[in-house]
């Protein structure tokens, strides 16, 4: 994705609670960062509560950035409550892989995004 300069990296740090109760605020933060920077790096390590609305907002931000030739990435691999929510929601397990199926390119890219293993 794009060749953005280091100076155009916007950093967003989420901490505390990111749930449906503050989804509008989370959305506004992500939108503002995406409009201001070619690359948005999101730090989620200090979260102590999340729900699937936060996961959905991160996915939407990433998809929108890709469409606009921008980049949304995580500062590091998911951990803690966000990783737990991703596991409960099935985002870290490719459906059918246990039965010997091969992951799709989208499943692999999403898995790599969350676990911070995609090429930088």
C-alpha positions in Angstrom: 0.0 0.0 0.0 1.2 3.5 -0.7 4.7 4.9 -0.1 3.8 7.4 2.7 6.6 9.3 4.3 7.4 8.8 7.9 6.2 12.3 8.6 2.7 11.4 7.5 2.1 8.8 10.1 -0.7 9.6 12.5 -0.7 7.8 15.8 -3.9 6.9 17.6 -3.8 5.5 21.1 -6.9 3.8 22.5 -7.1 3.0 26.2 -9.7 2.3 28.8 -13.1 1.2 27.4 -14.0 1.1 23.7 -17.5 -0.3 23.4 -20.8 0.5 21.8 -21.3 3.2 24.4 -18.5 5.3 22.9 -18.5 4.0 19.3 -19.4 7.5 17.9 -16.3 8.9 19.6 -14.1 6.1 18.4 -15.4 6.5 14.9 -14.7 10.2 14.9 -11.2 9.7 16.1 -10.5 7.1 13.4 -12.1 9.3 10.7 -10.1 12.4 11.7 -6.8 10.5 11.7 -7.6 8.9 8.4 -8.4 12.3 6.8 -5.2 13.9 8.2 -2.6 11.2 7.5 -1.7 8.7 4.7 -0.8 6.1 7.4 -2.6 5.7 10.7 -1.0 3.6 13.3 -3.3 2.4 16.1 -2.1 1.4 19.6 -4.5 -0.8 21.5 -2.3 -2.2 24.3 -3.9 -0.1 27.1 -7.5 -1.2 26.5 -9.3 -2.7 29.4 -12.7 -3.3 27.8 -13.8 -3.8 24.2 -16.7 -5.2 22.3 -17.3 -6.2 18.7 -18.3 -2.6 17.8 -14.6 -1.6 18.3 -13.5 -4.5 16.1 -16.0 -3.5 13.5 -14.7 0.1 13.5 -11.1 -1.0 13.1 -12.1 -3.2 10.2 -14.1 -0.4 8.6 -11.2 2.0 9.0 -8.8 -0.4 7.5 -11.1 -1.1 4.5 -11.8 2.5 3.9 -8.1 3.3 4.1 -7.3 0.6 1.6 -10.0 1.9 -0.8 -8.5 5.4 -0.5 -4.9 4.2 -1.0 -4.0 4.9 2.6 -2.9 2.5 5.4 -4.3 1.7 8.7 -2.1 -0.6 10.8 -1.7 -1.7 14.4 1.3 -0.6 16.4 1.8 -4.2 17.5 0.1 -7.5 17.6 -3.2 -7.6 19.4 -3.2 -8.7 23.0 -5.3 -8.6 26.1 -9.0 -7.8 25.9 -8.8 -7.0 22.2 -7.3 -10.4 21.4 -9.9 -12.1 23.6 -12.7 -10.3 21.7 -11.2 -11.3 18.4 -11.0 -14.9 19.4 -14.6 -14.9 20.7 -15.7 -13.3 17.5 -13.9 -15.9 15.3 -11.6 -13.3 13.8 -8.4 -15.2 14.6 -9.6 -18.6 13.4 -10.0 -19.3 9.7 -13.3 -21.2 9.3 -12.7 -24.7 8.2 -8.9 -24.8 8.6 -9.2 -27.5 11.2 -10.8 -29.7 8.6 -7.8 -29.2 6.3 -9.2 -26.4 4.2 -6.9 -23.6 2.9 -7.4 -20.0 4.1 -8.5 -17.5 1.5 -6.3 -14.5 0.8 -8.7 -12.2 2.7 -8.6 -14.5 5.7 -4.8 -14.6 5.7 -4.6 -10.8 5.3 -7.0 -10.2 8.1 -5.2 -12.6 10.4 -1.9 -11.0 9.5 -3.3 -7.5 10.3 -4.4 -8.5 13.8 -1.3 -10.4 14.6 1.0 -7.8 13.1 2.7 -10.1 10.6 1.8 -8.4 7.4 4.6 -6.9 5.3 5.4 -3.3 6.3 
